[in-house]
Amino acid sequence: MRILVVEDDAKVGLLLFEGLSAEGFDVELAADGQQALDKAAAADFDLILLDYLLPKRSGLEVASTLRAGGTRIPILMLTAR
């Protein structure tokens, strides 16, 4: 299973990357909303773990843009809000 983790906090992103990788998942990281959209367009993912508060584009903008483009990848929103 290929997972895109979108998290602007480097420590949290690394923790998610390491934990999911240790469980056998193929994980890729994105640090902002625009990078998430670029990576989602360039590769196939089975799941997106998406932070709500991101630089450049919010998690809500990313999810809305992906859905408007026809992407049906499951999205789990993460937030400290």
C-alpha positions in Angstrom: 0.0 0.0 0.0 1.3 3.4 -1.0 0.7 6.3 1.4 1.2 10.0 0.9 1.8 11.8 4.2 1.3 15.5 4.0 2.7 17.2 7.2 4.5 20.5 7.6 5.9 19.7 11.0 9.2 17.8 10.2 9.2 15.8 13.5 5.6 14.7 13.1 6.2 13.8 9.4 9.2 11.8 10.2 7.4 10.0 13.0 4.6 9.0 10.7 7.0 8.1 7.9 9.1 5.8 10.2 6.0 4.2 11.9 4.2 3.5 8.6 7.4 2.3 6.9 8.1 -0.1 9.8 4.7 -1.6 9.2 5.6 -2.3 5.6 3.9 0.6 3.9 5.5 2.5 1.0 5.4 6.1 2.3 6.2 9.4 0.6 6.2 12.8 2.4 5.1 16.2 1.3 5.7 19.3 3.4 3.1 21.7 2.0 -0.2 21.7 0.1 1.3 22.5 -3.3 3.8 19.7 -2.9 1.0 17.3 -2.0 -0.9 18.2 -5.2 2.2 17.8 -7.3 3.0 14.4 -5.8 -0.6 13.2 -6.0 -0.6 14.1 -9.7 2.7 12.4 -10.4 2.1 9.0 -8.7 -0.6 6.6 -7.6 -1.4 6.5 -3.9 -3.8 4.2 -2.0 -4.2 6.7 0.9 -3.4 10.3 1.7 -2.8 11.4 5.3 -3.4 15.1 5.1 -2.7 17.7 7.7 -5.3 20.4 7.9 -3.1 23.5 8.5 -0.4 23.6 5.8 1.7 26.3 4.1 0.9 27.3 0.5 -2.5 25.5 0.4 -4.5 24.2 3.3 -5.4 20.6 3.7 -9.0 21.5 2.8 -7.9 23.2 -0.4 -5.8 20.1 -1.3 -8.7 17.7 -0.6 -11.2 19.9 -2.6 -8.8 20.2 -5.5 -8.2 16.5 -5.6 -11.9 15.7 -5.5 -12.7 18.3 -8.1 -10.2 16.6 -10.4 -11.9 13.3 -10.0 -9.5 11.7 -7.5 -11.2 9.1 -5.3 -8.2 8.3 -3.1 -9.2 7.9 0.5 -8.1 11.0 2.5 -7.6 11.0 6.3 -7.3 14.5 7.7 -4.9 15.1 10.6 -5.2 18.2 12.8 -4.1 19.6 16.1 -7.0 22.0 15.9 
